Every structure is written in C-alpha cells, then in structure tokens.
Amino acid sequence: MELCLAINRDYQTGPSERPSPSFSPDLVRLYGVKGTACSHSCPWRCALIWRNIPGKACPGVNTTMIHCVAGLFVGSSKFYNWNLQREMGVEVNSMANKLGLNHWLLLIGMVPWLRECKEKGLLEDFGVPIELEDSRFWVTLLQKIAFREGIGDVLAEDVPRAADRLGWDKETRKFYPAHGFAGHWDSHGDKATPVFFPLWVVSVLRWLTDSRGPFSSGHDYSQNLTRWSRVFSWDKLSQTGEKIYGSRRAVDPSYPYEYKAQPAI
C-alpha cells in the first residue's frame, strides 16, 4: 500500500503532473487539454483529453484522448524525430482511432521501418512522398492500410509479413523482437521507453513463451519497476519482490538473470 500511494502521489504531482506545467497555456485554453486516467479504476492521469480540434487534413472537429505511445504522432524524441504540428498530431491520433489502427504498431514498428526503406532506396512514395512532417503522408498511410488499397493491402499484415512478401529489409528484428508485434518495453525495438537491463530480461522471457504479444500484462514488472526505482531504493523494492516472487533476486538488479522466470510466470 505504501508503494502504491507513494508512486501515485509522485505521478500526479510535480514533474509528472498532467498536463505538464511546461505545456502551452494557449493550447490548454484553446482546446481544454485535461489530464485523465486511461481506463476505469486507474488512479494515474497518464492520458490527455483534447477537445474541439479543427481538422486540417480532413474536414471536421476532433475530440480525442492522447494516451501511451500516441504522443509520438507529433514526433517528440531523438529517434521519433519528425515534427508534425501539435494539432495535426492529435488529428492523426484521432483518425487512427476511428479506423481501428494500432498506434504502437504504427509508431514503433511500421513508420520507422518505412523511413529506413526510403533511406535504402527501396520505396520513395505510395501516392504521396514518405515525408513524416507532411500530414498528407500520414492520412494516406492510414487510409491505405484501413481500406487495404495498393501497398496498404500488404502493410495491413504488419511489417514482418510485408517485408517477407515484398522482399524488403527482412532484418526487421530491430523493431520487432518477435514476429507479429513491434517492440514493447523491451529496450530493443522500442526506443520510446526507458526500461533497462536487467528488467527487460523478464520482457524477453514473456516474448519467448507467450503465444501472442504479452503486453500490456508486462507493464506490471518492467514499466513499474523502472518508474518506482526513481522513488524507492532497490533495497526496498527487492523486499517487495521477496514478498511477491519468493526472492529478492527477482527484482534486485545485482542478479541480472537469477529468479527472473518467477515474475515472467
């Protein structure tokens, strides 16, 4: 209980406040940006609600939630470094939601792979140039995948199968640690999350043994320990690990491989 309450306080105040104190006051005023929980009964405000965003690529008005990896539609990190306008990123997020497309596969797997294919001269365009800062690219990509038009019919099967069918860049494991799902909290294909060794050993074991993508069930170990290590000492976290998994070594980073099967199970 102490652990849960402390991390909840830390996440909802200070540097993790939602929206961040550094968030543009103009955007908060214009679009009513407000922090909210991603799902029922969750105390963390890890998502942002945007209201009445005027459509730029498509006519209309969008009200949507930006949650988890969806913040990368804007392009906001060293690796995911395209630069859509904030409103356009929100609109693309909303469009992907309406079309039923998986944000994680798009942003962590497919778009970085398409960018690499372009750099290698394998693909220049598919109706519009592959320009990640151009809203037309994003709209065309989503529509072609959703309606299986042209190359979208292949991409709808996701990158590992598309690479096999097209004969392009079969070395997709830099983005896909297991066939069929882009890297997720594994410190390999996923460049968006801060999980570190040996915490990702548990993620690896889950990828090896699960019949399908094992997340979000993997958040409980790799994600939460990464975050909690900023608040609690490893000694205290290891004590908790002993109560839950039967050994301190299941959590203690001094033992990188021992007792990591227990949390994976």
Backbone torsions as a table, in degrees:
resi	resn	phi	psi	omega
1	MET	NA	-43.0	178.8
2	GLU	-58.6	-42.7	179.8
3	LEU	-62.1	-47.2	-178.1
4	CYS	-63.3	-44.7	-178.5
5	LEU	-66.2	-40.5	-177.8
6	ALA	-66.9	-44.9	-178.4
7	ILE	-69.8	-31.2	177.3
8	ASN	-66.7	-42.7	177.4
9	ARG	-62.6	-43.0	-178.6
10	ASP	-64.4	-37.7	-174.8
11	TYR	-76.4	-28.9	-175.5
12	GLN	-95.3	-2.4	179.5
13	THR	-132.2	171.7	174.8
14	GLY	63.5	-138.2	-172.5
15	PRO	-66.9	-17.8	-179.4
16	SER	-101.1	13.4	-179.2
17	GLU	-60.3	144.9	179.1
18	ARG	-118.9	122.2	-9.2
19	PRO	-72.0	157.6	-178.2
20	SER	-59.0	146.5	176.2
21	PRO	-58.6	-23.3	179.6
22	SER	-83.5	-4.9	-179.1
23	PHE	-67.1	140.3	-174.5
24	SER	-58.0	120.7	177.1
25	PRO	-59.9	-30.7	179.1
26	ASP	-63.5	-41.2	179.5
27	LEU	-68.7	-37.0	177.1
28	VAL	-62.7	-43.2	-179.0
29	ARG	-69.4	-42.8	-176.6
30	LEU	-69.7	-42.7	-168.9
31	TYR	-118.1	8.8	176.2
32	GLY	58.3	36.4	-177.8
33	VAL	-59.5	127.5	-174.6
34	LYS	-143.5	136.0	177.0
35	GLY	-71.3	144.5	179.0
36	THR	-153.2	162.0	174.4
37	ALA	-74.4	149.7	-177.7
38	CYS	-76.0	-19.4	-176.5
39	SER	-155.7	171.6	-178.6
40	HIS	-65.6	145.3	174.1
41	SER	68.4	10.5	177.1
42	CYS	-98.9	129.0	-176.2
43	PRO	-82.7	-10.8	-176.0
44	TRP	-87.2	136.8	176.2
45	ARG	-94.7	72.1	-173.8
46	CYS	-90.8	-0.4	-176.5
47	ALA	-121.5	162.4	176.8
48	LEU	-123.7	131.6	173.3
49	ILE	-94.7	126.5	174.1
50	TRP	-111.0	137.2	-176.8
51	ARG	-122.9	139.4	170.8
52	ASN	57.1	51.4	176.0
53	ILE	-85.1	119.3	-179.9
54	PRO	-68.2	134.1	179.0
55	GLY	-68.8	132.3	177.0
56	LYS	-104.6	-41.1	178.5
57	ALA	-83.9	-33.5	-179.7
58	CYS	-132.0	141.5	179.7
59	PRO	-61.9	148.3	176.8
60	GLY	128.6	-178.7	-179.9
61	VAL	-127.2	135.7	-175.6
62	ASN	-115.8	134.4	166.7
63	THR	-122.9	122.3	-170.6
64	THR	-153.1	167.9	176.4
65	MET	-104.9	131.3	170.7
66	ILE	-99.8	117.2	-172.0
67	HIS	-143.7	146.5	174.4
68	CYS	58.0	-128.7	-172.8
69	VAL	-75.1	-8.9	-175.1
70	ALA	-60.2	-23.1	177.4
71	GLY	-61.8	-18.9	-179.3
72	LEU	-77.5	-10.8	175.3
73	PHE	-56.7	-33.9	178.5
74	VAL	-70.1	-33.8	-173.3
75	GLY	90.1	100.1	-167.9
76	SER	-142.7	25.6	179.0
77	SER	-149.2	175.4	-176.5
78	LYS	-62.6	-41.1	-178.5
79	PHE	-86.2	-44.9	178.6
80	TYR	-90.1	74.2	-161.9
81	ASN	-108.0	21.6	171.1
82	TRP	-71.9	169.9	-171.5
83	ASN	-139.6	75.7	170.9
84	LEU	-78.4	152.5	172.2
85	GLN	-63.4	151.0	-176.1
86	ARG	-55.4	-46.4	-178.7
87	GLU	-63.7	-36.4	179.5
88	MET	-68.7	-38.2	176.5
89	GLY	-61.8	-39.7	177.6
90	VAL	-65.5	-40.0	179.8
91	GLU	-65.1	-42.4	178.6
92	VAL	-64.1	-39.9	174.8
93	ASN	-56.7	-47.7	-179.2
94	SER	-63.5	-40.1	-179.9
95	MET	-64.2	-43.3	178.0
96	ALA	-61.9	-39.8	177.2
97	ASN	-61.0	-46.0	-177.5
98	LYS	-64.8	-32.3	-179.6
99	LEU	-87.7	-4.8	177.3
100	GLY	73.9	34.5	-177.8
101	LEU	-102.4	141.1	-175.2
102	ASN	-76.2	117.5	-178.4
103	HIS	-61.5	-41.5	-174.2
104	TRP	-64.7	-44.4	179.3
105	LEU	-64.2	-40.0	-180.0
106	LEU	-64.1	-51.0	-168.6
107	LEU	-85.6	-35.2	-176.6
108	ILE	-91.6	-28.2	-177.6
109	GLY	-110.0	-63.9	-167.3
110	MET	-69.5	-50.2	-175.5
111	VAL	-65.6	-44.3	173.8
112	PRO	-59.8	-35.4	178.2
113	TRP	-67.9	-43.5	177.4
114	LEU	-62.3	-39.7	177.4
115	ARG	-61.2	-41.4	179.4
116	GLU	-68.1	-38.8	176.6
117	CYS	-60.6	-40.1	178.2
118	LYS	-64.9	-43.3	-179.9
119	GLU	-62.2	-29.5	179.2
120	LYS	-88.8	1.2	178.4
121	GLY	78.2	16.6	-178.8
122	LEU	-82.5	-29.2	-175.3
123	LEU	-150.6	123.8	179.2
124	GLU	-97.2	-40.8	-179.0
125	ASP	-161.4	171.5	170.9
126	PHE	-143.4	57.4	-175.8
127	GLY	109.2	-36.5	172.5
128	VAL	-135.8	154.2	178.1
129	PRO	-63.2	151.0	175.1
130	ILE	-80.0	82.6	178.9
131	GLU	-120.6	106.2	-170.9
132	LEU	-70.0	-11.8	177.1
133	GLU	-96.8	6.3	-179.0
134	ASP	-107.5	121.0	-177.8
135	SER	-60.9	-27.5	-179.1
136	ARG	-63.5	-35.0	177.5
137	PHE	-60.3	-49.1	-175.9
138	TRP	-64.3	-45.1	-178.9
139	VAL	-63.4	-45.2	180.0
140	THR	-63.9	-43.4	179.3
141	LEU	-58.9	-49.2	-177.4
142	LEU	-64.0	-42.7	-178.9
143	GLN	-66.4	-43.1	-179.3
144	LYS	-64.4	-38.8	178.2
145	ILE	-67.7	-47.7	-175.4
146	ALA	-62.9	-38.8	-177.1
147	PHE	-102.6	7.0	176.1
148	ARG	51.3	53.1	179.7
149	GLU	-102.6	132.6	176.8
150	GLY	56.1	-131.1	-179.6
151	ILE	-65.6	-19.3	176.8
152	GLY	-61.7	-26.1	177.9
153	ASP	-65.3	-33.6	177.4
154	VAL	-80.3	-44.9	-178.2
155	LEU	-65.0	-24.2	178.4
156	ALA	-62.5	-19.9	176.8
157	GLU	-84.8	-1.2	-178.3
158	ASP	77.7	168.6	-166.0
159	VAL	-62.9	-48.2	-177.0
160	PRO	-54.9	-44.5	179.7
161	ARG	-73.5	-37.4	177.7
162	ALA	-61.5	-42.4	179.1
163	ALA	-62.3	-39.5	178.0
164	ASP	-64.8	-45.0	-175.8
165	ARG	-70.0	-37.6	-177.2
166	LEU	-89.0	-15.1	-177.0
167	GLY	71.5	26.6	-177.7
168	TRP	-107.3	127.7	167.2
169	ASP	42.1	66.1	-177.3
170	LYS	-67.8	-14.5	176.7
171	GLU	-79.5	75.4	-177.2
172	THR	-96.1	1.3	-173.4
173	ARG	-69.6	-15.2	174.9
174	LYS	-63.8	-24.5	177.1
175	PHE	-109.3	-22.6	-174.1
176	TYR	-127.8	97.0	-179.4
177	PRO	-68.9	-22.6	176.1
178	ALA	-135.3	146.8	-176.8
179	HIS	-62.4	119.1	172.5
180	GLY	111.1	-5.1	178.0
181	PHE	-153.8	131.3	-179.8
182	ALA	-64.6	151.2	-177.6
183	GLY	-49.7	140.4	-175.5
184	HIS	-144.3	110.3	-179.9
185	TRP	51.4	46.6	-177.4
186	ASP	-124.1	-2.8	177.5
187	SER	66.0	17.0	180.0
188	HIS	-124.3	-89.1	179.9
189	GLY	-64.6	-29.9	-178.0
190	ASP	-88.6	113.7	179.9
191	LYS	-100.3	8.5	-173.8
192	ALA	-98.6	-17.5	-173.2
193	THR	-113.2	153.0	-171.2
194	PRO	-94.2	13.9	-178.0
195	VAL	-59.3	143.4	-173.3
196	PHE	-131.7	165.1	176.7
197	PHE	-69.0	137.6	5.9
198	PRO	-96.2	12.6	-176.9
199	LEU	-61.2	-33.3	-178.6
200	TRP	-74.5	-6.5	174.7
201	VAL	-60.7	-38.9	177.4
202	VAL	-65.0	-40.6	176.2
203	SER	-59.9	-42.8	-179.7
204	VAL	-61.1	-44.1	179.9
205	LEU	-61.9	-35.9	178.4
206	ARG	-69.9	-39.6	176.3
207	TRP	-61.7	-37.7	-176.7
208	LEU	-70.2	-32.0	-169.4
209	THR	-109.6	-16.4	-178.8
210	ASP	-84.9	148.1	-178.8
211	SER	-80.9	-10.5	176.2
212	ARG	-149.3	176.1	-179.1
213	GLY	-51.3	120.8	-171.6
214	PRO	-82.1	2.7	-179.0
215	PHE	-102.0	150.2	22.5
216	SER	-89.8	6.1	179.5
217	SER	-61.1	-22.5	179.8
218	GLY	-76.4	-10.6	179.9
219	HIS	-62.8	-29.9	-173.1
220	ASP	-61.8	-30.2	-177.8
221	TYR	-101.5	-68.0	-171.1
222	SER	-65.1	-45.9	-179.0
223	GLN	-68.5	-50.0	-172.7
224	ASN	-69.4	-37.8	177.6
225	LEU	-66.8	-36.1	175.8
226	THR	-58.5	-44.8	-179.6
227	ARG	-72.4	-44.4	-176.1
228	TRP	-66.5	-26.3	179.9
229	SER	-66.0	-14.7	175.8
230	ARG	-80.0	-17.7	-173.9
231	VAL	-110.1	-38.1	-176.0
232	PHE	-116.8	155.6	175.7
233	SER	-72.1	156.6	177.2
234	TRP	-65.9	-26.3	176.5
235	ASP	-63.5	-45.2	-179.6
236	LYS	-68.0	-41.5	178.7
237	LEU	-64.7	-36.8	179.1
238	SER	-66.8	-33.9	175.3
239	GLN	-62.0	-42.2	177.2
240	THR	-64.1	-40.5	177.7
241	GLY	-60.2	-37.3	179.0
242	GLU	-64.6	-37.9	179.6
243	LYS	-69.0	-37.4	-174.5
244	ILE	-85.6	-45.1	-171.2
245	TYR	-107.4	-7.2	177.2
246	GLY	94.8	-3.0	178.9
247	SER	-158.2	140.6	174.5
248	ARG	-60.9	-29.9	-174.7
249	ARG	-67.3	-16.7	176.6
250	ALA	-65.5	-21.7	-178.3
251	VAL	-118.6	-36.5	-174.8
252	ASP	-59.2	117.8	-178.7
253	PRO	-68.1	-9.9	176.1
254	SER	-69.8	-14.4	179.3
255	TYR	-120.4	83.6	-168.4
256	PRO	-64.4	-30.3	-175.5
257	TYR	-116.4	-20.5	-175.6
258	GLU	-72.8	138.8	175.3
259	TYR	60.6	22.5	177.6
260	LYS	-84.7	-14.9	176.4
261	ALA	-68.6	-32.9	-176.6
262	GLN	-60.3	-50.9	177.9
263	PRO	-67.2	-28.5	176.8
264	ALA	-65.6	-36.7	178.8
265	ILE	-71.3	NA	NA
